[in-house]
């Protein structure tokens, strides 16, 4: 249930908190028009599942996933909504078993060598490194990856536009997650053209590597 293949052409994953599901489709279209091919909607609001459902049905050209997956029940909910991948800040036996049972690409989180190795034993070669900056940033990720060449990482947490290029320059980083290019006020006010421009700029910077 590794997500490596699904996200193989993805470098930048917007991690979004959607408070109002009616803005979800326009947000996804703006990101898609900017060249973004995947989006992670975090399960932190009451509108998150409805937002995933709307994006999956109205903007199928973007790969929609669910973030902050914390419970096996979440897998049932996000699959029903149309999510194509799941991301968690960590990993439990229940989450790993349910991901395998339900057959959904899953990016479990790890931040220690033991956690990474346990996930590798379960077949996960793409793993979330979270919270990236608060856990030591790129220096720590380099140290962890050196003896673990089989693993690719999806760092998320505290990454800014200034840090993005440094992360993506590393061969062991497949993609990064972030929200710095989706201003909360622009989303709240429905400034989707502004979001499109910001996302295009961020993606261009990432793709220049």
Secondary structure, DSSP 4 states (H G I P E B T S, - for coil): -B-TTTTTT-SEEEEE--S-GGGHHHHHHHHHHTT--EEEEETTSTTHHHHHHHHHHH-TTSEEEEES--SHHHHHHHHHHT-SEEE-SS--HHHHHHHHHHT-EEE-EE-SHHHHHHHHHTT--EEEETTTGGGTHHHHHHHHHHT-TT-EEEEESS--HHHHHHHHTSTTEEEEEE-TTS-HHHHHHT-HHHHHHHHHHHHHHHHT-
